[in-house]
């Protein structure tokens, strides 16, 4: 299979959203529609400025987004667009320069200590390189049990929870627990990372380039796992990717970032069928088969 192949898009369903047509703000953000579902996680006017050799670099520039309950929002952009920096601020792994992050209606921008640890149980992440996330000297079973021990889960409950969460990602204890990370495929390791995140019973899962190191067949496998988790568990997913084809396959809504700014946002169909921002059009031009696939849905 072609490693760069993009899966055919799957149909999407949405609740009614504003349909007044795309609106362009004073700062050039194209908004096709806004979600009507309740937002679990939100950011408002979030900025991240780095000082580099005496110069200020705006890695994230005045970004406002809502992550609707039980939906997938894909944030799409090339390397350096600010999407991963945004994810790290939403995870509270990096402080904001300015702006506000709210979770279930509560301001979590500056929480610390026990409050932050509670937040991390409800907002979990899966990163690009699953191999780097493992201690190579522990079996998968030991790694998963250690995670639950830190969360003060007793052994009997931990074993049941591990089996349940492995089942969500299409693995069994026999498949995984006795193996060391190097004995598993990249797709299996990434699915274990998703299972580990699910053990915390999160409301939100942030997947930051979670499929970019996998070949095409494994990529589709992980995308399908994320899709099923959204459908079966009502999980809210933030899917960070440079691949607009993957975003089309998985997401309900898309936000396109360029140079730290959101330049276009709307439902997946709105952004793909009727792109208004020049940058979005360039991204779509790089995947010539995508439009044809969408028209056949």
N, C-alpha and C positions, 0 to 999 in steps of 0.2 A: 504493500500500500504506500502511496506517496506520502512522505513524512509531513509535507506541507499541506496535505489535503484538508479541506474544511468540511465538516459534516453538513449534510443537508439541513436547512432550518426546520424546526418543528413548529406547529401552529401554536399561537399564543391566545390567551383569553384575558380580558381586562374588564374591570368595572368601569362604568361611565366616567370619562374625564372631560375636562373643558375642551370644547371643539370649535373655538372661535378662530382657529388658524394660528400659524406661527407668529409669535411676537418677538421683536428684537429690542432689548433694553438699551439704555444709553451707553453701556459699556460693551455692547456688541454680543451679548448672550442671546442665542436663539432658543426660545421656549415654545415648543409645540403645544404642550398640555402639562397640567400638574396632576399628581396622583390624588385620588379621592379617598384611598384607603388610609387608615390611621398610621402615622409614622411611628415606628419603634425607636429609630435612631435618626437624629437630624444634626446638621451643622449649619451655622449661620455666619456668613461673612468671615470665614476662617482664612487666616493668612499664616504663612511660614516664611520668614526671611532669614537667610544665612548671610553672615559676613565672610566674604571670600576675598582675600588679599586686599582688604580695605574697601571692598565694594559690596553693596547690598544686592543679594540675589533673591528674587521672589520665587521660591519653589512652588508655593501655593498662593494664589492671588484672589482673595475675596470670593471664596467658593461657598455656595449655599446649596445643600441637597437634602432631600427627605428619603428615608429608606422605609418603604411601606411594609407593613406586617405581612409575612408569608409571600413576599415577592422577591424577585431577583433584579437588582439594579447593577448593570455593567458599567464600569467606568473605563473608557477606552482612550488610548493615546499612545504615542510612540515613546521610546525611552527618553526620559528627561521632561516629560509632560507634567510631572508632579503627582501622578496617580498613586504611586507607592508611598510618597511622603504623606499624602492625604490619609491613606489607610493607616499609617503608623500614628498619626495624630488621633484618628478615630479610636484606635486601640489604646490610646493614652501611653504609648511607648515613646512618644515624642511630644514635648509641650508645644502648644500653639503660640504664635507671636501675638495674635489677636483673634477675636471671634469667639463663638460659643458652640459647644457640643452638648446636646441633650439626649438622654436615654430614658424612654418611657416618661417623658415630661419633666425629668429632673436634670438640672444643670450638672454635668460631670466634667466640665472643662478643667477644673483644678482639684478634683478629689484626690486624696492620698490614703495611705495606710489600709485599714480594714475596708473602707468604702471602695477603694480602688481594687482590692482583691476580690470583693464581691462582684464588681463590674466585670472583671476578667472571667468570672465563671459564666456570665451571661452573654459576653461578647468574646467569641473565640476566633482563632485565626488558623489558616493553613497557608504555608508559604511556598515559595518556588521550588526549593531544593529539599525534598523529604529526607535525603541521606544525611544532610547536615544537621537535621533536627534530632537525629538519633545518637545515643551513645553506642558506639559500635561493639562495646564489650558486654552489652546486656541483650538478652533475648527480647523479642517484642512483648512477651508476657510480662517480663520483669519491668519493662519500661511503662507499660500500661498500669500495672499494679502500683508502681511507685507514684504515678500521677494521682491515682485515687487515694493512696495513703496520705499524700500531702493535703488532700481535700477531706481527710478524716472519715473516709468510707471504710467500714469494716470488711474483712476478707470475704465473707459469704455474699454480702451485697455486691462487692467489687467483682467477684467472678461472674455473677449473674449479669451485671451491667456491662462487663466486657463482652460477654457472649452476645448480648442484645445489640450493642453498638457495632460489633463486627458484622452482625447479620444485616444491619442497615446498609453496609457498604459491600455486601456480597462475599464476605469471608466467614470462615468458621474458626473456632479455637484450634481445631486440628490443622487448619491451613497455615496459621500464623504464629501462635503463641510460643512454640518451641524454636522458632527460627531466629537467626540473627539478621540484622538489616541487610547485610551483603548477600544473603541467601534468597532475597525476595526481588521481584522485578520492580522497576520504577513505579509502575502503576499500582502494584500491591502496597509498596511503601507509602504512596500518597493516600491510598484508601485507609491504611492504618492511621495516618495522621488525621484524616477526617473522623475516623472512629474515636480517636483520642479526644478530639475537640467535642464530639457529641456526648462523651461521658460526663461532661460538666452540665449537660442539659441547657445549652445556650439558647438564647432567643435570636441571636445574630451570629452568622458565620462570615468572616472576611476571608476570601480566597484570593491571595495576591500572586498572580501569575502561576497559579497552582498546577497548570497543565503544560507550561511552556517548555519543560525539560523532558517531556514524554513524547514518544512517537505517536503517529496519527491514531492507531487503533486504541492505545492506552488513553490517549487524550479523550476520545469519545466515551470510553468507559467511565472516566472520572466525571465528565460533564453529565452523563446520565445519572450517576450517583447523586450529584448535586441537585439535578432536576427532580429526582424521586424524593429526596429529603425535603425539598420545598413542598412537594405535593403531599407527602405522607405525614410530615411533622409540622407543617406550617412554618418552617424555618425561613427567616429573612436572610438573604444572601447578598453580600457585596462582592461582585466578581470583577477583579482588577485584571485587565488584559490589554495587550497591544494588538490582539487579533479580533478584528471586527466581525469576522465570520463566526468565531466561537461565541462572541457576545450575542449575535443574532440567533444562534442555536439555543442558547440557554436563557436569555434575559427577558423580562417583561418590559423593562425600561432601560434606556441607554443615556449616559452622559458622556460627551466627548470632551477631552481635555487637551489643550495645547498651551505650552509655555506657562503652566501653572493655573490657567484659567479654564473654566467650563465654557466652551464656545457654542455647544448645542445640546439640548436635552429634550426628551419626550419618550413616547412609547417606542418600542423596537421598530414597529412598522412605520411610524412617522419619521424617525431618523433615517431608516434605510430606504424607504420609498420616496421620501420628499426631503432630502438633505438641503439645508439652506446655507450652512457655513461652508466656506471654501475649503477649510481643512477637512471637514467630514467628507466632502466630495473627493478629495485627494485620497483619503483612506479607502473609500469605496472603489476608487479607480485601481487600487493595488490588488483588488480581488475581483477580477472581471467576471468570474463565474457566479458570484454571489447574487447579483441582481436577477440573472436568469433563473436561479434556483428559487428565489423568493417568488417570482412571478408564477411559478408552477405550483405553488402551495394551494 
